[in-house]
């Protein structure tokens, strides 16, 4: 086996090891992950929150046993494959081992470790962007029509994974038109590949049509409530931090695309980046939406650096370039990942506080970073709901109704009683089973308010059964209410609320903290 292949295999192994060790076992899954996993039990060609590909992977995870191992496996796999694709792109650009190793280190010790830590569409999104760029490079080098069709397949799957990939098309079509590579549009196979992509996307378009195009409403709400608060300067600042260990490599890549003769035919990649990033800025996109564009530019920059550092004293800079990603990653490793117990972080919080990592959305400092706290308390919630469900279900059908998708998904994932919790939030609003007449209700509430009085009026017995007590959990204080012996058929009230929520033209609930948005 060739040395290059062995080193690439080593990188993929290290990638998997890191992804499985970055999260301390004290932490549960993150709230968004539960929603995506539950979609695997409700296969469809579309959802309110995301396109369908993640649901297919979730279905496969269930087939494989539904364990945390497999939940972590797929984002790690997509991250490892991103390294492989960039490695192959570098070889296509006539790069050698130094360029491959430099790019792989830059990808390995980067924000992709955070991204690939969670089971969300983002990891596959980055892989598909990178794969599409690799296919473009292959087509430019060979002009073989098969690469156009492969591009159509990858783009079609990309749309079914995350609508964000539309920015790729919006950025690179004009970039191709203003360079010599505009000749691609005179090739009839380009339109054959476009038609193939549309065929792949078509089932989702039909689903959107049948459901009143919720993606349009969702994007309007997202823009009105979340994206309007995005600071464009912060967006630009983040672009330099995502791959901080090889930011200099990306900048060399931009320079090479403009002035390096060997890359002249790839110059459209420079303009593609410029236009795509401009669109992200114009639409106030979240910073991480753009992560998928960078891996291929690390490849371009690595090949160029290999070329200019191959002779004279410059060759002594190669070890510096190789060490740079690792040296910058080491201090980040201690702060950016939930690799310490909550107690340890709380006891040694000064470093986190110094960098503002303990500041939550409410503007206050807390014992843990907010995203770490969002990975605690879920098992506790499910276990306590299981206990109450076991008692109530002896007397009749029991519905578990939650305030948000994180609660419903976590209960469904960790429950040992086969509970199918629902919510009026996110996709759960479409998953109510109203064929059953419910005698009992377990209500999960973020805030107690007057729940006992209001809902208790329709039941014979009402009690506050328990609550989430983990002091570090974002869900701390979430209350479990138990209602026994319904005096009315609660399905009518459920139907009315479902119709009311679906009929609203504006609701924060439908996009509450869903970070996997289009």
Secondary structure as GFF3:
##gff-version 3
##sequence-region A 1 518
A	DSSP	alpha_helix	3	21	.	.	.	ID=ss1
A	DSSP	alpha_helix	31	39	.	.	.	ID=ss2
A	DSSP	alpha_helix	53	63	.	.	.	ID=ss3
A	DSSP	alpha_helix	68	92	.	.	.	ID=ss4
A	DSSP	alpha_helix	97	108	.	.	.	ID=ss5
A	DSSP	alpha_helix	112	115	.	.	.	ID=ss6
A	DSSP	alpha_helix	121	142	.	.	.	ID=ss7
A	DSSP	alpha_helix	145	161	.	.	.	ID=ss8
A	DSSP	three_ten_helix	163	165	.	.	.	ID=ss9
A	DSSP	alpha_helix	166	177	.	.	.	ID=ss10
A	DSSP	three_ten_helix	180	186	.	.	.	ID=ss11
A	DSSP	alpha_helix	188	210	.	.	.	ID=ss12
A	DSSP	alpha_helix	214	225	.	.	.	ID=ss13
A	DSSP	three_ten_helix	227	229	.	.	.	ID=ss14
A	DSSP	alpha_helix	232	241	.	.	.	ID=ss15
A	DSSP	three_ten_helix	244	246	.	.	.	ID=ss16
A	DSSP	alpha_helix	247	259	.	.	.	ID=ss17
A	DSSP	three_ten_helix	261	266	.	.	.	ID=ss18
A	DSSP	alpha_helix	268	282	.	.	.	ID=ss19
A	DSSP	three_ten_helix	287	293	.	.	.	ID=ss20
A	DSSP	alpha_helix	295	308	.	.	.	ID=ss21
A	DSSP	three_ten_helix	312	317	.	.	.	ID=ss22
A	DSSP	alpha_helix	318	336	.	.	.	ID=ss23
A	DSSP	alpha_helix	342	347	.	.	.	ID=ss24
A	DSSP	alpha_helix	350	354	.	.	.	ID=ss25
A	DSSP	alpha_helix	370	373	.	.	.	ID=ss26
A	DSSP	alpha_helix	378	392	.	.	.	ID=ss27
A	DSSP	beta_strand	398	402	.	.	.	ID=ss28
A	DSSP	alpha_helix	405	414	.	.	.	ID=ss29
A	DSSP	beta_strand	422	423	.	.	.	ID=ss30
A	DSSP	three_ten_helix	426	430	.	.	.	ID=ss31
A	DSSP	beta_strand	440	445	.	.	.	ID=ss32
A	DSSP	alpha_helix	451	456	.	.	.	ID=ss33
A	DSSP	beta_strand	459	467	.	.	.	ID=ss34
A	DSSP	beta_strand	479	486	.	.	.	ID=ss35
A	DSSP	alpha_helix	491	503	.	.	.	ID=ss36
A	DSSP	three_ten_helix	509	511	.	.	.	ID=ss37
###
